[in-house]
Amino acid sequence: MITNITNFQAEAYQHLIAGEYAQAAYLYEKAITAEPEIISNYWHLGLTLLLQGQETEAQMTWMLVIAEIEEEKIQLHTTELIKVLQVEAERREYLEEFSISWLIRQHIREINPSDINNLLEIIQLSIKLDNFDGTQLNESGIILLLNSREILDLNSELLNQVLQKVLETQPLHPSYLDLVEACLFYFANPQQGFNILLPAAIKIGHTFKQPKVAAQILELYLRLDPEELETLRHLAIFYQDSKNYALGIEKAKLCYSLSKKLADKIFAIHLVLRGLMTAGGYWQEICSTSQELECVLQEFIKAQPLAVDEVRTLRLLTPSFALPHIKDSPAEFRKIHNQIAQIFQNNIQAIAREETARYSQRIINNQRSGISTKPLKIGYVSYALRRHSVGWLARWLIQHHNRDKFEIYNYSVSYKLVDDFLQEWYVDQSYKARKLGINAFEIAEQIYEDEIDILVDLDSITLDISSEVMALKPAPIQVTWLGWDASGIPAIDYFIADPYVLPDSAQDYYTEKIWRLPHTYIAVDGFEVGVPTLRRDELDIPSDAVIYLSAQRGYKRHPETTKWQMKIIKEVPNSYFLIKGDAEEEAIKEFFYKIAEEEGVECSRLRFLPQDPSETVHRANLTIADVVLDTYPYNGATTTLETLWMGIPLVTRVGEQFAARNSYTMMMNAGITEGIAWTDEEYIQWGIRLGKDAVLRQQIAWKLRQSRQTSPLWNGKKFAREMENAYQQMWQKYSGS
């Protein structure tokens, strides 16, 4: 009899595995009839009914048996039932039949709601089935169970997997922070938490543009390791990006106090400056901090050679971004910066000896063969090929490229999987669009494999990854254009400029060859403009008042320039000054009010505007201004183009550095000289004159409207031909053809 029963069970299980549930059920029923005291047959019979879709019958089969079992044996047999279901759930998951596995585990949950590992498996299956929305974390009771800290058999590896997947799948659901907090207790060590939470926070903060949420995650991690430098660095950035400037500055200063190595100190000072400058208004501290940065940079240069790893090397260039905002001394600035850029390249190429040797060998081979590629392959590398100032401006060159003569490759660094129509536009406009991550070696290898002839960097030092790619030199000709001033990396051959944006003496302190286009280094066909939302009456400004406007981020606010602006307001009766741009509200108000009072201007004549909801609305709202007052020593760029496109007179102070001459070249290329100041006094004089002379303002507005038909600044197609001509000449020089 026992042999027959064993045969029934084995045969029934074979039918179950084959999916022949009716036959399996029939055999289990025979086994039960033959020997009803063998409980496991009831468990398997219920399972076969469940797999046939008879959930109620399955539950009845299990529950009726459990009801008749002696109380002291219930736990034993229930554990046996759960084991039967777990084995089948795991088998189904192995077969990638996730929905069946999920169903079985739901029934395990009914039997034992506090089985934490089963609940975690359900969440993991829900994610695989794409039906996880975050609510299950609370509904399942997982967070409550974890917080009890009384779990004896927790699968820690499974918990870490689920946490990681939840943060990748639904990182913005309100309950996920509770899950992170509950998991802290179960990390084997702080490093384990770091490996999960930091990458998740970076994605949430940058890709999903939720820096406040990212900061909350990192604050939770600091409970495990309060002085972990890398976490503090990112935390400082996320607080600053979420406009919590006080905390952002505080965390950056903590980074600096904890930093021991010179390279770490350089980046920590950069984070402090980033916070102070973005907040705006902290001028004395900005000056002292920038001097400290220069001293540490000089100390770092003198201390060479130093062993600096890849991560620290990547952070060497970005700190230079702050200095041109503070003073206009390019010869002095670039002397330091170019040395840092040389160290940067040396370190990167030492780390990647094999790759750089392979890349340079191709360049040598190409030069020996004198080959000329037709059409030329032009690669554009940037993180900003999206809704970003660079993205808005570069699109006209991309759109007007001659596809018969040039193959256009776009290398999107840290490609963001978010709804961004301009990002998708760049993908559609490319001969090949490469959606890339943040590994510079992989990006450089892709460029090398694509056999790009001329690689154009649109980021300069504003993104360390792009700088690393350029230092590896995966293309024979490398160029910097548009994104910022030249990076100073020796592997870059050319810096695109024009007759105005750099003085004649600039080549003395640039390592790159300055390639001057005949008219302008940037041109656009225009801008999309929305519906304005600003009205004078809503701002309590009389209809006959003269309105001045400055729309720049806090880090461009210089006290000297602000003094000039206040002097203008004071001298122009019935004038008001609108101030717009990201900054710490109270700090920037205090900054302007203090200078206004010093210059004898009533603070009631100042208006602080919030950011506009979109770029198109921002452009439409520019028209409320009669005159726009530019910043110095760091001019507007995109904002200047938008101002001129909207036909608004502009006052700019021309300096020596690239950042102090953007508005100058744009005005010259729009055919406007009124408002171009070569001294501080001229800036004030032009501001007063334009405020008082309505006829002159009208004449400038008329000239700007006319310039849309004639100016090189508004002719994207002609600009594209000039850039292409430059590329061809660069290639001819390189190939000797």
Secondary structure, 3 states (H helix, E strand, C coil): CHHHHHHHHHHHHHHHHHCCHHHHHHHHHHHHHHCCCCCHHHHHHHHHHHHCCCHHHHHHHHHHHHHHCCHHHHHHHHHHHHHHHHHHHHHHHHCCCHHHHHHHHHHHHHHCCCCHHHHHHHHHHHHHCCCCCCHHHHHCCHHHHHHHCCCCCCCHHHHHHHHHHHHHHCCCCCCHHHHHHHHHHHCCCHHHHHHHHHHHHHHHHHHCCCHHHHHHHHHHHCCCCCCCHHHHHHHHHHHHHCCCHHHHHHHHHHHHHHCCCHHHHHHHHHHHHHHHHHHCCCHHHHHHHHHHHHHHHHHHHHCCCCCCCHHHHHCCCHHHHHHHHCCCCHHHHHHHHHHHHHHHHHHHHHHCHHHHHHHHHHHHHHHHHCCCCCCEEEEEEECCCCCCHHHHHHHHHHHHCCCCCEEEEEEECCCCCCCCHHHHHHHHHCCEEEECCCCHHHHHHHHHHCCCCEEEECCHHHCHHHHHHHHHCCCCEEEECCCCCCCCCCCCCEEEECCCCCCHHHHHHCCCEEEECCCCCCCCCCCCCCCCCCCCHHHCCCCCCEEEEEECCHHHCCHHHHHHHHHHHHHCCCEEEEEECCCCHHHHHHHHHHHHHHCCCCHHHEEEECCCCCHHHHHHHHHHCCEEECCCCCCCCHHHHHHHHCCCCEEEECCCCHHHCHHHHHHHHCCCCCCEECCHHHHHHHHHHHHHCHHHHHHHHHHHHHHHHHCHHHCHHHHHHHHHHHHHHHHHHHHCC
